[in-house]
Amino acid sequence: MNSGASEGPYRRGVRFLRRRWPVVVRLALWSVLETGQTFLTGYALARALDDGFLKGDEAAGLWWLGAAALGVVVAAYGTGRVYRAVADLVEPLRDSLVRQVVGRGLRDADGAAVSRLTQQVEIARDTFAGLIMVSRSFVFTAAGALIGLFSLDPLLLLVVAPPLLAGIGLFVGSLRPLARRQEDFLVADENLAAQLGLVCPGLRDVTAAGAERDVAGDLDRGVATEYRTASSLARWGLLRTAALVTGGQLPLVLLLATAPWLLDRGVTPGSLVGATAYVTQALLPALHNLVHGLGASGSRLAIVLRRLVWDGPPRAEDAGEALADAAEALADAAEAPADAAEVPTGAAEVPTGAAEVPTGAAKALADAAEAPADAAESPVGLTQSVAEPPALHLSSLTFAYGPHAEPVLKDLALTVARGEHLAVVGPSGIGKSTLAGIVAGLLEPDAGQVRVHGLPVRGEGAVGRRVLIPQEAYVFTGSLGDNLRYLRGDSVPEAEVLAAAEAIGLAPLIERLGGLEADVAPAELSAGERQLIALTRAYLSHAPLAILDEATCHLDPVAESRAERAFAARPGGTLMVIAHRVSSARRAGRVLVMDGTHALCGRHDELMERSPLYRDLNGAADDRDLPGGGSHPALALRDPYRVDPVPRPGLPGDRGHVVAHRAVGQMEAVRDLGDRRPPGGE
């Protein structure tokens, strides 16, 4: 602990200045020139009026005004030397802070050392310099003005000094409470930002769990705390305004109100004008700079210095504790499968992109996605009886992204039996991920019903009946075993974890990392490795319905086949695959082909006969497997940019072109494709 750990910013600052007393003395001496310039501001003006212009002696009046102008020049020279003295105070402070921050970072492996070194140290340096300039300017300006008032007439000092001292006292008395409330507000703001940072990436998990009200309640409390601290800060901020009015503007009002009384008691008109100049040109600006500079910058400097070097009660730790509390609250509020994270923003499929988050946030997001313990009471291995409802039943399902939008799904009816393997295929943007989101409970249909194992998809205990594995998987920093066991409320034996990993194809990665207790860093894993971890985690869960929404897109075809076959073979488990490769459809027992608002479901061989779109999809896949490459368009079939390859090689009209989507029956004009030959039936 630092030697001055128990000292506050004020005492540490005084000790710092005492060690550099020669610089402080030099700064004060050069500042005396500013005192002289302030003194001449009112005194020379009074003498110019009383001894010059009002007596008809213009030369004397001009001489006094020239003296005031000379004082400005001399003060400017002194101000230049003042800046040099301030630099001699500020730079040692900066060097000291840098040494302490670097030493602390090396000693404690402080991850925030870079931010402290590059940003917070500079904030402390600039703020400290500003405080010195503001405080010095007020002290020497006020001294020059008060001496001038006394020199003109002691009665003027009697009118101006009491409200000035009252304003200064009011301001000084509010500094400590104002600093505390400003820090409370900053901490509340940081806590709210931390809560939002946890909740926003996990909104899909919150929606899937139906925990919107609980999470909104937590956020409401954070907003209320920030509002309360902001209101308290604003109330105390009124004291700064009151101090400025009392010490800077009230003296001017009193001077004007007592002007007849002062003139009757021998105060000259020139002295009264000089006193007005002291108040308006010196005291009021100096007090204004002090109140706004020291009030805001002083609090900011104290906060930054406390966080940089002192071992007192840094509020950054309070913010960290609040972040942990927010994470726990989110965990309690939203229990949903950790991988239920994909909701498209339109009809097109949109991946989550949430591959890595910091340790605390990742844990909280995963906590927000944990299946409830009662899921353990419904193991996958239950045998199906005739009376049991199907794994998934959709009736008259309709969904649109907006009241005036065209439906992505319309009157869709589908029944998936327990233990069945269903693949969903179709062009990009056709609504496959939308269907997955509805089945997972992330989206609510406009019409129709969705039932999983006979129960509503968004009802009590629903999160234990289905698990969604998206394209981009959550992997949090921690041990590999913690990542794999996360969706299980019970204790999972190591043998069961290893068996699941072997079935999915994760065993080589476990061996390479050094076992289940090895720590994993999401950024150091490939996208495919993260998908294998998420797949194994879902495989170990008790959820009988697994939804793979392009969850194997980063795996090679062999690894993809192994993972899908493992899920399909789970005893009592049902698999729904949003396929990005047609090979996934060929492995499925049934295939749902989506084409706009129409859908066709059947076996692979049936669909090859009944569905032209399915034949096209399989034909494009065959083209990619042809020796010599065949026709290899730059873009995939039914690409989002609306460009398709022409028929496969060997068919009439194929010349390796790509053509834009057109309505049936439209033709390209002769020579439009640039080959100077007529179309051959394209």
C-alpha positions in Angstrom: 0.0 0.0 0.0 1.2 3.5 -0.7 2.6 5.6 2.1 -0.1 8.1 1.6 -2.9 5.6 1.2 -5.0 7.2 3.9 -4.5 10.7 2.6 -7.0 12.4 0.5 -6.3 14.4 -2.7 -6.1 17.7 -0.8 -3.4 16.7 1.6 -1.4 14.9 -1.1 -1.6 18.0 -3.2 -0.4 20.3 -0.4 2.5 17.9 0.2 3.4 17.9 -3.5 3.5 21.7 -3.6 5.5 21.9 -0.4 8.2 19.8 -1.9 8.4 22.2 -4.8 8.3 25.5 -2.8 10.9 27.3 -5.0 8.6 26.9 -8.0 5.6 28.0 -6.0 7.4 31.1 -4.9 8.5 31.9 -8.4 4.9 31.5 -9.6 3.7 33.8 -6.8 6.3 36.5 -7.6 5.4 36.6 -11.3 1.7 36.7 -10.4 2.2 39.9 -8.4 2.5 41.6 -11.8 -1.1 40.6 -12.4 -2.1 42.0 -9.0 -0.6 45.3 -10.1 -2.5 45.3 -13.4 -5.7 44.6 -11.5 -5.0 47.4 -9.1 -4.5 49.9 -11.9 -7.7 48.8 -13.6 -9.9 50.7 -11.1 -7.4 53.0 -9.4 -6.1 54.6 -12.7 -9.7 55.0 -14.0 -10.7 56.7 -10.8 -7.7 59.1 -10.8 -8.3 59.8 -14.5 -11.8 60.9 -13.8 -11.3 62.7 -10.5 -7.9 64.3 -11.1 -8.2 64.7 -14.9 -11.3 64.7 -17.0 -13.7 65.9 -14.3 -11.3 68.8 -13.5 -10.7 69.6 -17.2 -7.2 68.3 -17.2 -7.2 66.0 -20.1 -3.4 65.4 -19.9 -3.7 64.1 -16.4 -6.6 61.9 -17.4 -4.7 60.5 -20.4 -1.6 59.9 -18.3 -3.5 57.8 -15.8 -5.2 55.8 -18.7 -1.7 55.3 -20.2 -0.5 53.9 -16.8 -3.4 51.4 -16.9 -2.4 50.4 -20.4 1.2 49.9 -19.3 0.0 47.7 -16.5 -1.7 45.5 -19.0 1.6 45.1 -21.0 3.6 44.3 -17.8 1.0 41.8 -16.7 1.1 40.1 -20.1 4.9 39.7 -19.7 4.4 38.2 -16.2 1.7 35.9 -17.5 4.2 34.4 -19.9 6.6 33.7 -17.0 3.7 32.2 -15.1 3.1 29.6 -17.7 6.7 28.5 -17.4 6.4 28.1 -13.7 3.1 26.2 -14.1 4.9 23.8 -16.5 7.6 23.3 -13.8 4.9 22.1 -11.5 2.7 20.1 -13.8 5.4 18.1 -15.6 6.8 16.5 -12.4 3.3 15.5 -11.5 2.8 13.9 -14.8 6.1 12.0 -14.5 5.2 10.9 -11.0 1.9 9.6 -12.2 3.4 7.8 -15.2 6.0 6.0 -12.9 3.3 4.9 -10.5 0.9 3.7 -13.2 3.6 1.8 -14.9 4.9 0.3 -11.7 1.4 -0.7 -10.7 0.7 -2.2 -14.1 3.9 -4.3 -13.9 3.4 -5.3 -10.3 -0.3 -6.1 -10.4 -0.8 -7.0 -14.1 -3.3 -4.2 -14.3 -5.2 -4.5 -17.6 -6.4 -0.9 -17.3 -2.8 0.5 -17.2 -2.9 1.4 -20.9 -6.0 3.5 -20.4 -4.6 5.1 -17.3 -1.3 5.9 -19.0 -2.6 7.3 -22.3 -5.7 9.0 -21.2 -6.2 9.5 -17.5 -2.7 10.7 -16.8 -3.2 13.4 -19.5 -6.5 14.3 -18.0 -4.9 14.7 -14.5 -2.0 16.8 -16.0 -4.3 19.2 -18.0 -6.8 19.5 -15.1 -4.1 20.2 -12.6 -2.6 22.9 -14.8 -6.0 24.5 -15.2 -6.7 24.5 -11.5 -3.4 26.2 -10.7 -4.1 28.9 -13.3 -7.7 29.5 -12.1 -6.8 29.5 -8.4 -3.7 31.7 -8.8 -5.6 34.1 -11.0 -8.5 34.5 -8.5 -6.2 35.0 -5.5 -4.0 37.7 -7.1 -6.9 39.3 -8.9 -9.0 39.5 -5.8 -6.0 40.9 -3.8 -5.4 43.6 -6.4 -9.1 44.6 -6.5 -9.5 44.7 -2.7 -6.4 46.7 -2.2 -7.6 49.1 -4.9 -11.0 49.4 -3.3 -9.4 50.2 0.1 -7.1 52.8 -1.6 -10.0 54.5 -3.3 -12.2 54.6 -0.1 -12.6 52.1 2.8 -16.4 52.6 2.5 -16.2 50.9 -1.0 -14.5 47.9 0.6 -17.2 47.8 3.2 -19.9 47.5 0.5 -18.1 45.0 -1.7 -16.1 42.7 0.6 -19.0 41.1 2.7 -21.0 39.7 -0.2 -17.7 38.6 -1.9 -16.6 36.7 1.2 -20.0 35.2 1.6 -20.0 33.9 -2.0 -16.5 32.5 -1.6 -17.6 30.8 1.7 -20.7 29.3 0.1 -18.6 28.0 -2.8 -15.9 26.5 -0.6 -18.5 24.9 1.7 -20.1 23.2 -1.3 -16.9 21.8 -2.8 -16.7 18.5 -0.8 -20.4 17.5 -1.0 -20.5 18.5 -4.7 -17.4 16.4 -5.4 -19.0 13.4 -3.7 -22.2 13.8 -5.7 -20.4 14.2 -8.9 -18.5 11.0 -8.3 -21.8 9.2 -7.3 -23.3 10.4 -10.6 -20.3 9.2 -12.6 -20.4 5.8 -10.9 -24.1 5.5 -11.5 -23.6 6.4 -15.1 -20.8 3.8 -15.5 -23.0 1.1 -13.8 -25.9 1.8 -16.1 -23.6 1.7 -19.1 -22.3 -1.6 -17.8 -25.8 -3.0 -17.4 -26.7 -2.0 -20.9 -23.5 -3.5 -22.2 -24.6 -6.8 -20.7 -28.2 -6.7 -21.7 -28.0 -5.4 -25.2 -25.9 -8.2 -26.7 -28.2 -10.7 -24.9 -31.6 -9.2 -25.9 -32.4 -12.3 -27.9 -31.7 -14.5 -24.9 -33.9 -12.3 -22.7 -36.7 -12.5 -25.3 -36.4 -16.2 -25.5 -36.7 -16.5 -21.7 -39.6 -14.1 -21.6 -37.7 -12.1 -19.0 -38.3 -8.7 -20.5 -40.1 -7.4 -17.4 -37.4 -8.6 -15.0 -34.5 -7.2 -17.0 -36.4 -4.0 -17.7 -37.0 -3.7 -13.9 -33.2 -4.0 -13.3 -32.5 -1.3 -15.9 -35.2 0.9 -14.4 -33.5 0.7 -11.1 -30.2 1.7 -12.8 -31.9 4.6 -14.5 -33.6 5.6 -11.3 -30.2 5.6 -9.5 -28.6 7.7 -12.1 -31.6 10.1 -12.1 -31.4 10.4 -8.3 -27.7 11.1 -8.4 -28.1 13.6 -11.2 -30.9 15.4 -9.4 -28.7 15.6 -6.2 -25.8 16.9 -8.3 -28.0 19.5 -9.9 -29.3 20.6 -6.5 -25.9 21.1 -5.1 -24.9 22.7 -8.4 -27.3 25.4 -7.6 -25.0 26.4 -4.7 -22.3 27.3 -7.3 -24.8 29.6 -9.0 -25.8 31.1 -5.7 -22.1 31.6 -4.8 -21.5 33.3 -8.1 -24.5 35.6 -7.7 -23.7 36.4 -4.1 -20.0 37.0 -4.5 -19.9 38.5 -8.0 -23.2 40.2 -8.9 -24.6 41.2 -5.5 -21.6 43.6 -4.9 -22.4 45.4 -8.1 -26.1 45.7 -7.1 -25.0 47.1 -3.7 -22.7 49.6 -5.3 -25.4 51.0 -7.4 -28.0 50.9 -4.6 -25.7 52.7 -2.2 -24.3 55.1 -4.7 -26.2 58.1 -3.3 -25.2 57.2 0.3 -21.6 56.8 -0.7 -21.5 60.1 -2.6 -23.0 61.9 0.4 -20.2 60.5 2.6 -17.4 61.8 0.4 -16.8 59.0 -2.1 -15.9 60.7 -5.4 -17.6 59.8 -8.7 -14.3 58.6 -10.0 -13.9 56.2 -7.0 -17.4 54.9 -7.5 -16.7 54.2 -11.2 -13.3 52.6 -10.3 -15.1 50.4 -7.8 -17.6 49.3 -10.5 -14.7 48.5 -12.8 -13.1 46.4 -10.0 -16.3 44.4 -9.6 -17.3 44.0 -13.3 -13.8 43.6 -14.8 -11.9 41.8 -12.1 -13.8 40.2 -9.3 -16.8 38.9 -11.2 -14.7 37.2 -14.0 -12.2 35.8 -11.6 -15.0 34.4 -9.3 -16.8 32.9 -12.4 -13.6 31.1 -13.5 -13.0 29.9 -10.0 -16.5 28.5 -9.5 -16.8 26.8 -12.8 -13.1 25.8 -13.0 -12.5 24.6 -9.5 -16.0 23.2 -9.1 -15.9 20.9 -12.1 -12.2 20.4 -12.7 -11.4 19.9 -9.0 -13.8 17.1 -8.6 -12.6 15.5 -11.9 -9.0 15.7 -10.8 -9.7 14.2 -7.4 -11.6 11.3 -9.0 -8.9 10.6 -11.6 -6.0 10.8 -9.1 -7.8 8.5 -6.7 -8.2 5.9 -9.5 -4.7 6.3 -10.8 -2.5 6.0 -7.7 -4.3 5.9 -4.4 -5.3 2.8 -2.5 -8.2 4.6 -0.8 -11.8 3.8 -1.7 -11.7 4.0 -5.5 -15.1 4.1 -7.0 -14.0 2.1 -10.0 -14.1 -0.9 -7.7 -17.6 0.0 -6.7 -18.5 0.1 -10.4 -17.0 -3.3 -10.8 -19.1 -4.7 -7.9 -22.2 -3.1 -9.4 -21.3 -4.7 -12.7 -21.2 -8.1 -11.0 -24.5 -7.4 -9.3 -26.0 -6.5 -12.7 -24.7 -9.7 -14.2 -26.2 -11.7 -11.3 -29.5 -9.9 -11.7 -29.5 -10.6 -15.4 -28.7 -14.2 -14.7 -31.7 -14.5 -12.4 -34.0 -12.6 -14.7 -33.3 -14.4 -18.0 -32.7 -18.1 -18.1 -32.6 -19.2 -21.7 -30.3 -21.4 -23.8 -27.0 -19.6 -24.2 -26.9 -20.2 -27.9 -30.4 -18.8 -28.6 -29.0 -15.7 -30.1 -30.1 -15.1 -33.6 -33.0 -13.0 -34.7 -32.9 -11.6 -38.2 -33.8 -7.9 -38.6 -35.5 -8.5 -41.9 -36.4 -11.4 -44.0 -32.7 -12.0 -44.7 -30.7 -14.1 -42.3 -28.5 -12.1 -39.9 -25.8 -13.8 -37.8 -25.4 -12.7 -34.2 -21.7 -11.9 -34.6 -21.2 -12.4 -30.8 -18.1 -14.4 -30.8 -16.2 -12.9 -27.9 -17.1 -10.8 -25.0 -15.1 -9.9 -21.8 -15.1 -12.4 -19.0 -17.8 -10.8 -16.8 -20.1 -9.8 -19.7 -19.7 -13.2 -21.3 -20.5 -14.9 -18.1 -23.5 -12.7 -17.6 -24.7 -13.3 -21.1 -24.3 -17.0 -20.6 -26.1 -16.7 -17.3 -28.9 -15.0 -19.1 -29.1 -18.0 -21.3 -29.0 -20.8 -18.8 -31.7 -23.4 -19.0 -33.7 -23.8 -15.8 -33.1 -26.6 -13.4 -36.5 -28.2 -14.1 -35.2 -29.0 -17.5 -33.2 -31.7 -15.9 -36.4 -33.4 -15.0 -37.2 -34.0 -18.7 -34.2 -36.0 -20.0 -33.8 -36.6 -23.7 -33.9 -40.3 -23.4 -37.7 -40.6 -22.7 -39.3 -43.1 -25.0 -42.1 -41.9 -27.1 -45.6 -43.3 -26.8 -48.5 -43.0 -29.2 -50.3 -40.6 -26.9 -47.4 -38.2 -26.7 -47.6 -35.0 -28.7 -45.1 -34.3 -31.5 -41.8 -32.6 -30.9 -42.9 -29.6 -32.9 -46.3 -28.5 -34.2 -47.0 -25.4 -36.2 -50.5 -24.4 -37.3 -51.5 -21.6 -39.6 -48.2 -19.8 -38.8 -47.9 -16.2 -40.2 -45.2 -13.7 -39.5 -44.2 -10.3 -41.0 -41.6 -7.8 -40.0 -44.1 -4.9 -39.6 -47.8 -4.3 -40.0 -47.5 -3.3 -43.6 -44.8 -5.7 -44.7 -45.3 -8.7 -46.8 -45.4 -11.9 -44.7 -42.2 -13.9 -44.5 -44.3 -16.9 -43.4 -47.9 -17.3 -44.3 -50.3 -20.0 -43.1 -47.4 -22.5 -42.5 -48.4 -25.8 -41.1 -45.8 -28.3 -40.0 -45.6 -31.3 -37.6 -42.3 -32.8 -36.6 -42.5 -36.1 -34.8 -40.2 -36.9 -31.8 -36.9 -38.3 -32.9 -37.3 -36.9 -36.4 -34.5 -35.1 -38.4 -35.8 -32.2 -40.4 -33.8 -30.0 -42.7 -35.0 -26.5 -43.8 -33.6 -25.2 -47.2 -34.4 -22.3 -49.4 -32.8 -19.2 -50.9 -31.1 -16.7 -48.7 -33.5 -14.2 -47.1 -36.5 -16.5 -47.6 -37.3 -16.8 -43.9 -35.4 -19.9 -42.7 -33.8 -18.1 -39.7 -37.1 -16.4 -39.0 -38.7 -19.8 -38.7 -35.9 -20.9 -36.4 -36.4 -17.8 -34.3 -40.1 -18.5 -34.0 -39.6 -22.2 -33.1 -37.0 -21.1 -30.4 -39.4 -18.5 -29.0 -37.3 -15.5 -29.9 -40.0 -14.2 -32.3 -43.8 -14.1 -31.7 -45.9 -14.9 -34.8 -48.6 -12.6 -36.0 -51.0 -15.5 -36.3 -51.0 -19.3 -35.6 -49.7 -21.5 -32.9 -46.3 -22.9 -32.1 -46.1 -25.9 -29.7 -43.0 -27.8 -28.6 -43.8 -31.2 -27.1 -47.4 -30.1 -26.8 -46.8 -26.9 -24.8 -46.6 -23.3 -25.9 -43.2 -22.2 -27.1 -43.1 -19.2 -24.9 -44.6 -20.7 -21.7 -43.2 -21.8 -18.4 -40.3 -24.2 -18.7 -40.1 -23.7 -22.4 -36.4 -23.0 -22.3 -35.8 -26.5 -21.1 -37.5 -28.1 -24.2 -35.5 -26.5 -27.0 -32.1 -25.2 -27.6 -31.0 -23.0 -30.5 -27.4 -23.1 -31.8 -26.8 -20.0 -34.1 -24.1 -19.4 -36.7 -21.9 -17.5 -34.3 -21.6 -19.2 -30.9 -21.1 -17.8 -27.4 -17.8 -19.0 -25.8 -16.8 -17.2 -22.6 -13.4 -16.9 -21.0 -13.0 -19.7 -18.5 -12.4 -23.4 -18.5 -13.4 -25.6 -21.4 -15.4 -27.8 -19.0 -17.4 -24.8 -17.7 -18.3 -23.9 -21.3 -19.5 -27.4 -22.1 -21.4 -28.0 -18.9 -23.1 -24.6 -18.9 -26.6 -25.7 -19.9 -26.8 -28.4 -17.3 -28.1 -27.6 -13.9 -26.8 -30.9 -12.5 -23.3 -32.2 -12.1 -22.1 -33.7 -15.4 -19.6 -36.5 -15.1 -16.4 -36.1 -17.0 -17.0 -39.3 -18.9 -20.3 -38.0 -20.2 -18.7 -34.8 -21.3 -15.9 -36.6 -23.1 -18.4 -38.9 -24.8 -20.4 -36.0 -26.1 -17.3 -34.3 -27.3 -16.2 -37.5 -29.1 -19.7 -37.7 -30.8 -19.6 -34.1 -32.0 -15.9 -34.1 -33.0 -14.5 -31.9 -30.3 -12.2 -34.5 -28.8 -9.1 -33.3 -30.8 -9.6 -29.7 -29.6 -9.9 -30.9 -25.9 -6.7 -32.8 -26.3 -4.9 -29.9 -27.9 -6.0 -27.5 -25.2 -4.9 -29.8 -22.4 -8.2 -31.3 -21.1 -11.5 -30.0 -19.8 -9.9 -27.8 -17.1 -7.8 -25.9 -19.6 -8.7 -22.2 -19.9 -10.0 -21.0 -23.3 -9.8 -17.5 -24.7 -12.5 -17.0 -27.4 -10.3 -14.8 -29.5 -7.7 -17.5 -29.8 -10.2 -20.0 -31.2 -11.3 -20.3 -34.8 -14.9 -19.8 -35.7 -15.2 -23.5 -36.3 -13.8 -24.4 -33.0 -16.2 -22.1 -31.2 -19.1 -23.8 -33.1 -17.9 -27.2 -32.0 -17.9 -26.0 -28.4 -21.4 -24.6 -28.7 -22.6 -27.8 -30.4 -21.2 -30.0 -27.7 -22.7 -27.7 -25.0 -26.2 -28.0 -26.7 -25.7 -31.8 -27.1 -25.1 -32.2 -23.4 -28.3 -30.2 -22.5 -31.5 -31.9 -21.7 -33.4 -30.0 -24.3 -35.1 -32.6 -26.6 -35.5 -30.3 -29.6 -32.2 -29.0 -31.1 -32.3 -26.2 -33.7 -29.2 -25.7 -35.7 -29.4 -22.4 -37.6 -26.4 -22.7 -39.8 -24.6 -23.8 -36.7 -22.0 -25.7 -38.7 -21.3 -23.2 -41.4 -17.7 -22.8 -40.3 -17.0 -26.5 -40.3 -15.9 -28.6 -43.3 -18.4 -31.0 -44.8 -17.0 -34.0 -42.9 -17.1 -32.3 -39.5 -20.6 -31.0 -40.3 -21.9 -34.4 -41.2 -20.5 -35.9 -38.0 -22.1 -33.2 -35.8 -25.5 -33.5 -37.5 -25.5 -37.3 -37.3 -24.6 -37.1 -33.6 -27.6 -34.8 -32.9 -29.9 -37.0 -35.0 -28.8 -40.0 -33.1 -29.5 -38.6 -29.6 -32.0 -40.9 -27.9 -35.4 -39.2 -28.0 -33.9 -36.1 -29.5 -35.4 -34.2 -32.4 -33.2 -32.2 -34.8 -34.2 -29.2 -37.0 -31.4 -28.0 -39.3 -31.4 -24.7 -41.1 -29.1 -26.0 -43.9 -26.5 -23.9 -45.8 -25.3 -27.0 -47.7 -27.7 -29.3 -49.6 -25.8 -32.3 -48.2 -27.5 -31.5 -44.9 -30.9 -32.0 -46.6 -29.8 -35.3 -48.1 -29.0 -36.6 -44.6 -32.3 -35.6 -43.1 -35.4 -37.8 -42.9 -37.6 -35.0 -44.3 -36.8 -31.6 -45.9 -38.9 -28.4 -45.7 -38.3 -26.3 -48.9 -39.2 -22.7 -48.4 -39.9 -20.5 -51.4 -41.5 -17.2 -50.4 -44.8 -17.8 -48.6 -45.0 -21.3 -50.1 -43.4 -24.4 -48.5 -43.2 -28.0 -49.5 -42.2 -30.8 -47.1 -41.2 -34.3 -48.0 -38.3 -36.8 -48.4 -35.3 -36.0 -50.6 -36.4 -38.2 -53.5 -40.0 -36.9 -53.4 -38.8 -33.3 -53.5 -36.5 -34.0 -56.4 -39.6 -34.9 -58.4 -42.0 -32.3 -57.0 -40.0 -29.2 -56.3 -38.1 -27.3 -59.1 -36.4 -25.1 -56.6 -35.1 -28.1 -54.7 -33.8 -29.6 -57.9 -32.1 -26.3 -58.6 -30.5 -26.3 -55.2 -29.2 -29.8 -55.6 -28.1 -29.1 -59.2 -26.0 -26.2 -58.0 -24.5 -28.4 -55.4 -23.7 -31.0 -58.1 -22.0 -28.4 -60.2 -19.6 -27.6 -57.5 -18.6 -31.3 -57.3 -18.0 -31.8 -61.1 -14.5 -32.7 -62.3 -12.7 -29.7 -63.8 -14.8 -27.3 -61.9 -17.8 -27.1 -64.2 -19.6 -23.8 -64.0 -18.3 -21.8 -61.1 -20.2 -18.5 -60.8 -18.8 -15.9 -58.4 -21.9 -15.8 -56.4 -24.1 -18.6 -54.9 -27.4 -19.7 -56.2 -30.2 -17.3 -55.3 -27.6 -14.9 -54.0 -28.8 -11.8 -52.1 -27.5 -9.6 -54.9 -30.1 -11.3 -57.2 -27.6 -12.9 -59.5 -27.8 -16.6 -60.6 -25.7 -18.9 -62.7 -27.2 -20.1 -66.0 -28.0 -23.8 -66.4 -25.3 -26.3 -65.6 -22.7 -27.2 -68.2 -23.8 -29.3 -71.1 -27.3 -28.0 -71.2 -28.4 -25.9 -74.2 -27.6 -22.2 -74.0 -24.9 -22.5 -71.3 -22.0 -20.2 -72.1 -20.8 -19.6 -68.6 -22.8 -16.4 -68.1 -24.5 -15.1 -65.0 -27.9 -13.5 -65.4 -30.1 -11.4 -63.1 -33.4 -12.7 -61.8 -36.2 -12.0 -64.2 -39.9 -12.9 -64.4 -40.6 -16.2 -66.1 -40.8 -15.8 -69.9 -38.5 -12.8 -70.1 -35.5 -13.2 -72.4 -32.2 -11.4 -72.9 -32.0 -9.4 -76.0 -29.9 -10.7 -78.9 -26.2 -10.0 -78.3 -27.1 -8.5 -74.9 -24.7 -10.9 -73.2 -21.8 -9.7 -75.4 -21.1 -13.0 -77.2 -22.6 -11.8 -80.5 -24.7 -14.9 -80.8 -28.5 -15.3 -80.6 -29.8 -16.9 -77.4 -30.2 -20.6 -77.4 -33.1 -21.1 -75.1 -31.8 -19.6 -72.0 
